[in-house]
Amino acid sequence: MRKIVVFTGTRADWGLLSPICRALDARDDVALTVVATNMHLSNRFGHTVDEIRNDGFSPVELPMDADATTDLSRVASMASCMENAAQILARISPDMALILGDRFEMLAIASACLMMHVPLAHIAGGELSEGAVDDSIRHAITKMSVLHLTATEQYRRRVIAMGEDPARVINTGAIGVWNLMNAEMATAGELSEFIGMDVDRDTIIVTYHPATLDPADIDSRIDALTGAIDDIGHIRAIITYPNNDARGSRVIERLKAYAAGRPGKVVLVPSLGRRRYLRAIGLAGAVVGNSSSGIVEVPSAGTPTVDIGIRQRGRMAADSVIHCGDSRQEIAQAIRLALSQPMQQKAASTVNPYAKPDTLDRIVDALTQTPLEGICNKKFHDVIPLD
């Protein structure tokens, strides 16, 4: 029996991890524990730990301050997350831990796994997001992990170039794309009832996170985004909350004021939830903002993406993704292009570089079949042998 613990910190990563957890939980040779932390435990962000429970799991709660608003308080939050993660690892004594991505709480958890000698598997290594501190966090987690599940072959090669053993770096494809093609979705009626309006090609889905390496004033960024939406008079917007990154609380404050002044045209929700989000991106005319979902999953929904600014710079992208600058004019121009008939047709037939038909099987096989003896004794793999 292999004991596996899966850590999740946000609505976004649980949406990706949930099918993996279901597949693991269904196996007789796996004892699964789900640990929920950070935004999942915050009422402000929708208390999405309830979504994990609704999916049939009984998550262990890992306390940390999800509402920390300064760099200093976020470091303190990471410290408490690391300590509490170590306590949970000591109690569970797992054979392997699984995390996804590049969030600051995952750096704390990865550090706890390293110090507690728990082999760590990492999803989504080798990727780039040059406009965010997450980029450095992701690479740091790679060096603390012993099993790497990458979304493309290019990302696999990048992880190997960081000195990781090629035998433990597996190109699985992106689990978010597999989810989109296989997961149960809400009906259009359920989605409309939840948000209070219909979703069609004159609707855009907006998620905008502060880019942690962007020196510009966040108010100016939100003014540009909301101004661009206003400039396109016929569209409606469904806006979801950002993550609890630095300056995220200010983004929420500004978006609340914006939505309140536009009833029937703009709806702001903390979270659509996985089932509703997957339905929404397939019905909408475009997905707008700077979330990785717009780059990775949305192209497989046949919907154009408008990727704003520097946050996702460096990621591979399908030809249905339109990159634009941060100004009001550039964003409005990109949205108009996304909603145009030629771009709608292009998006409907785009090839997503993150897609593989057997992603879930590849991930589950790696987690359950990789030999664990001596796995934490890593050696640096030189791509070019030293003389």
N, C-alpha and C positions, 0 to 999 in steps of 0.2 A: 504494500500500500504506500503510494507516494503522497506525502502531505504537501499541498501547494497552497500558498497564501497569495491572494490577488489584492493589490492596493488600488483604490480609486479616490480621486479628490474632487472631481467636477462632473457636472451633467454630461459634458462632452466626452470625457474618457470612459464613463460608465456606458454610454451609448455604444462605444467601440468594444468594450471589454465584456459586455453582458452575454453575447453569444458564445464567447470563449468559456465563460463561467458556466453557462448551461451545459455545454459539451463536456466540460471537465466533471461537473457535478453528476452527470449521467453515467459516468464510468465507475465500475466496481473497484478499479485499482487506484482510485484517487480519492483522497479526503481533502475537500476544498474548504477554505475559509476566505470570506470576502471582508476586507477592512475598508471602512469609509471614513474619510477625513475631509478637512478644509471646507470647501463650499457646500458639500453635501450636508453639513451639520448647521448651516447658517439659514435662519429664517429669511434673512434679507435676500438670499439667492434662491429661495424657493424650497429650502429644506428637502433637497432631492434625495436624501437617504431614504425617504418614503418611496421613491420610485424603485430603489433597489429592493425594498421589502415587497412592493407590488409585483416585482419580477420573481418572487418566490424565495428570496434569500434572507438570511438573518445576519446582517452585517455586524461585525464588531466595530464600535465607534472609537476612532482615534482622535482625541480632542486636540485642537489647536485654534489659534485666533484667526478666523477667516476674515475678520473685519479690520485687520491691521492696515493702516492707511499710509504709513511712512516707511522709508527704507529701514530705519532702525527697528521699528516695531515688527516689520516683516522678518527681519533676522531673528528677533526674539521668538516669533511664531515658529520659524523653522527649527529653532533650538528645542522648543517644547515638542514639536512634531517628531524630531529625531529621538528624543528621550522616550516619548510614549510609544513610538514604533518599536524601539528596542525592548520595552517592557512586554509588548504584545508578542514579539518574536521569541522572547525568552519563555513566555507562557505556552505558546503553540508549538515551538520547536519544529518548524517546517523543514522539509527537504529542499524546497525551492520557493522563491518569491517571484512574482511577476508584476512589473510596472510598465506604464506606457508613457512615452513622450518626454516632455522637457519642462514641466512645471516646477516651481521652487519647492513645493512640498515633496515632490518625487526625488529631488536632490537630497533632502533630509532623510527620506526613507531609504534611498540607495546607500547613504552613508551608514545608517543603522544596520542594514543588511551586511555591509562590508565588515563592520566592526563585530557583528554577531556571527560571522562566518556562515551566513546563509547564502547559498548560490542564487544569483540574481539573473533573471531573464528580462530582457528589455525589448519592447516593441518600438519601432520608428527611429532607430539609430541611423546615423549617416546623413540625415537630412540637414538642410540649411534654412535658417530664418534670420537673415543678417541684421534685421532691424530690431531684434529683441535680445535681451540677456538670456532668454531661453536657449539661444544657439550654443552658448558656452555651457549651459547646464546640461543640454543633451549630450554634448561630447564628453563632459565629465562623467555622466552616468554610464556612457559606453565603456569607459575605462574601469568602472567599478562592477561591470556586468560580466558574466561568463557565457551567456547565451544571447545571441542577437538575432532578432526577427525583423528583417528590413522590408520596406515596401516596394523597392525596385532593385534591379541589378546594379544600377549606378550607385545606389546607397549602400548596397552590400560591399561593393569594391571600396567605397570610401571608409567603411568600418575596418576592412582588412588593412587598408593603408594606414590606419591608426594603430596597427600592431596586433590586431586580434586574430586568433586562430581561424583560418578559413573554414575548418570543419565545424565550427560553432557559429558561423554567420550564415543565415539562411534567408534567401529571398522568398518571402511568403506572399508578396502582394499586400495591399493595404486592407486591413480588416474592415475599415469603414466602407469601402467599396463593396466588399462581400456582403456586409449588412444591408446596404442599399438594394442589392440584387436579390436578397433572400429573406430579409426580415419582414415580419408582419407590420403593416402600416395602419394608421388611423384612416378612416374614410374621409372623403372630402366634407361630408356633412358634420362629422365629429370635429374636424378642424375648424370649420366655419362657426360651429356652436361655441367652441372654446374661445376664439378670438373676437367673435361678434361681427364678422363680415366674411364674405366669400373671398377665396383666393383664386386668382386667374392670372392670365398673362399681363394684365395691367397692374399686378401686385409685385412688389419686390420684398425680399427677405433681407434684413439688414442686421449684421453683427459687427460691431466695431470695438476692438480692444485697443487700449493705449499701447503704442509701440515703445517699449521700455528704453530703447536707445535713441528715441526721437527727442531732440532738445526743444522742439517747438512747444508753445503753450497749448495745452489740450483744449482749452476753450475755442481757440482759433480752428483747431482740427474739426471739432464738432460743429461749429458754425458753418464751415465749408461743406461738410456732409449734409447737414439739414438744409442748408441753403440750396444745394444742388437738387435735393428731393423736391423742394418747393418750386424750383425752376421748371420742373417737368409736371405740369399742372394736372395731367389726367391720371397719374399713378397713385396707388395707395401703398403704404409701407407697414410691414410688420417688423418691429425692432425688438431684438432680444438683448438682455443684459450682457455686458462684458464680463470677463473673468475678474477676479479680485486682484488684478495686477496693480502696480503703483498707478495712481491717478484714476483708477477705475471708479471710485466713489464719485468723483467729479463728473465723469462721463454719465453715470446714472442720473445724477442731479440735473444735468443739462437736458438729457433725453426726456426725463419726466416732464419738465417744463415745456419742452417742444411738443410732446404728444398731447399734453393737456389742452393745448391751444388748437388742436386739429382733430376733434372728435369725428369719427367716421372715416377719416383719411389716414390717420396714423395710430397704430396700436403698439403699446410697449408692454412686453411681458418678461418676467425674470427668466423663464425657460418654456419652450414649446413642449419639451419632453421628446424622447426619441421617436416614438411612433408618429406624432404630429409633425415633427421636423422633417422626417423622411418624406411624408406626404406633401408638405408645404414646398419643398425645393423642387418637386416634380411638377407642381401646378403653377408655380410663380413664373413671372417673365424673366427674372434675374435674381441672383444672390449677390449682395453688395456688402463690402466691408473689407476686413483684413484677417478673417479667420482661416485657419488651415483647411477647414471643411470645404470652403469654396474652391480650393486648389485640388484637394484629394478626392472628395466624394461627389461633389456637385456635377462634374462633367459626366458621370455615369447616369445622372438623372436626365440628361439631355437639356440642361438649362445653362445659359451663359452665366459667367461669373465676372463681376467687376472687383478686381483686387486693388485696393487703395494703398498707396504709400510704400513704406520700406519694410513693414513687419514680416512679410512672407518672401522678401527678396532672396533669391537663391534657390527656391524650390523648383523642381521640375513641374511643368504645367501643360495641360492639354491645350489645343488651339481654340477651345471655347472660353478660355480665361483671358480677360482683357486687363492688362496692367495699366494703371494710371497714376498720376501724381496726386498731391493732397489738396490742390486748389479747388474752389467751388466750380470753376469753369471746366477743369479737367474731369472732375467727377461727373458733372452733368453730361458732358460730351460722351463719356464712357457708358453711362447708363442708357443714353439715347441709342448708342451703337448696339448695346446688348439687347435692347428691345426691338431693334430693326429686324425686318423679315430675313435678310440675308444671314444675320448672326443667329437668329433663331433656327434657321435651317442648318447652319454649320454645327451648332451645338447638338442638334438632334442626331447627328451622325458622327460626332467626334470619337476618337479613340483615346481612352483613358490609360496613361502609362502606369497607373497604380493598380490596374485590374488583373486579377487572376481568378479562375473559376474555383480553385481548391484552397483558397487562403486559410479558411478555418481548419481544414484537415492538416495542412502543413504546420500551423501553429500548435495544434493539440498534439500532433505526433512529436514535435520537437520537445514540448514540455513533458511528455510522458515517457519518451523513449531515449532521450539523451542520457547516457551513463553519467552518474554523479560522482563516482569515486575519483578523488583527486582533482575535481573540476575547478576548485578554487585556487589551485596552484598554477596560476597563469604564467605563460612565457610570452615574451614579445616576439611577434612574427614579423621578420624583416621582409618587406616586399622585394627589395633589392638586397641580396645577401651581402654582408660586409666582408671585405677582404681580410 
